[in-house]
Amino acid sequence: MKLLIAVVQDKDSNRLIQALGDSHFKTTKLASTGGFLKEGNTTLMIGCEDHEVDKALDLIRDNCSQREQMVAPISPMGGNADSYIPKPVKVEVGGATVFVLPIESFFQF
């Protein structure tokens, strides 16, 4: 048995949860915040049998698209603000970060 921990952007979470549910994957949703853009993420815990991992990864890949987004850089703290130019930059967001962990045992009460 495996535990997949998938960190996805909030914009992709509802679509992914629906797709996982339609394929009979049990999913637990946790709210989380990204460290780089400080935006909301969704962390999903998905338990599945070893032979179902590839199917779950395919669903995640198909429902979590990468896209470009304009973000305003954060002003420097304690640095020289005279040379700081707050110009928006384009960054790639979305997609998913997935950790696959082996599960020794599973209990549901």
Stockholm file with secondary structure:
# STOCKHOLM 1.0

chainA/1-109         MKLLIAVVQDKDSNRLIQALGDSHFKTTKLASTGGFLKEGNTTLMIGCEDHEVDKALDLIRDNCSQREQMVAPISPMGGNADSYIPKPVKVEVGGATVFVLPIESFFQF
#=GR chainA/1-109 SS CEEEEEEEEHHHHHHHHHHHHHTTCEEEEEEEECSSSCCEEEEEEEEECGGGHHHHHHHHHHHCCEEEEEECCCCCSSSCGGGCCCCCEEEEEESEEEEEEECSCCCCC
#=GC SS_cons         CEEEEEEEEHHHHHHHHHHHHHTTCEEEEEEEECSSSCCEEEEEEEEECGGGHHHHHHHHHHHCCEEEEEECCCCCSSSCGGGCCCCCEEEEEESEEEEEEECSCCCCC
//
